Amino acid sequence: MSVPTGVFDRPDFADDTEHEQVVFCRDTATGLRAIIAIHSTALGPALGGTRFYPYVDEQAALTDVLRLSRGMTYKAAVAGLALGGGKAVILGDPTTVKTPELLRAFGRYVDTLGGRYITAGDVGTSAADMDIVGTATAHVVARSQHAGGSGDSAPMTALGVFRAMQAASESIWGSEGVAGRVVGVEGVGKVGYELAQLLVSAGATVLATDVSADALRRLTEQVPGVRTTATLADTELDVYAPCAMGATLSPATVASLRCGLICGAANNQLATTDVEHLLYERGIVWVPDFVANSGGLIQVAGEIDNRTREHVIEQVNGIGDVVATILARAQSSGALAGAAALSLARARLTGARP
Ligand code: NAI
């Protein structure tokens, strides 16, 4: 077996010629081991959250950060933001190894990049953690409001998913949108909870599922009319909204879906890219996740540009128009929505490059 001779020969890089910079960070005093990946700064500084996760090994962390940072480039480009794509991962279990000293050490590494990378919260990190990171670097967003940040991004993410779902529903079922539709929301944490509220207000019937009994209780106690279920598989729905973990759409799960539309907040919903074709063959429309869930990114972009909340909401509402354009293009060109969204992103990126 041939052994890669250097970084650029590694399979991760051989498959992807686009990443601009990947930084491995180690601080022995605090135990920090992190990787920062800058995929593209063509449209602006690379922005993306910091995932704190107990990866099985460094290879798994590297694969994740490369994939996630690339996704951020496309998310920002489709949303029309002057931002590039980046992401950071910190290796380890946040419940045991996260300390203020470690977060500050990470912040110092972010600072060395001089603003080419701007960090934020993600799985395993919170606004409070970003407050600590922010004591070591100015290149951080989504800090808590009392620390000068724009706070939790879940409500804006949920609003964007709702607008995306409305637009896609209108394109499939006509002007009533989600009103009267049955929407299965998988995962009613920060985003799913807000989405369920918006859907009920718009006249949809919400069927919610979550592995957390507490999350379901909070929802049913606070949003009257929501029904709960153990699983959405083989359940008759109009819309499936994945709002828990990624990769829930696989050949096996697609076969058990009974819906006409999939639109949710979870990142990287397709377990493999060929799954979208399976959905198409079953007559199910999929709204690409990086289009539907860009509301949180729009919020933090607004934080950087000092935009008003009203302006941010207006931009998030615009996700509906973007989805309508992508679905119309896909239909007229015979392409899948994922390909139509990527080509929109690539056109913006190409236009930005000198
Ligand atoms: P969260 O952690 O608050 O909520 C996730 C919920 O999913 C929890 O209630 C959890 O119990 C539930 N869950 C986990 N595994 C499940 C399973 N197998 N079946 C059913 N429920 C399950 O996370 P949050 O912030 O609501 O994010 C949801 C998704 O949206 C994540 O994939 C996240 O990456 C993505 N996202 C979130 C954004 C944000 O602004 N919070 C922005 C863009 C994407």
Residues whose N, C-alpha, C, O or C-beta is under 5 A from the ligand:
A	BS01	NAI	S153 A154 T157 E186 G187 V188 G189 K190 V191 G192 T209 D210 V211 S212 A215 C243 A244 M245 G246 A265 A266 N267 N293 G296
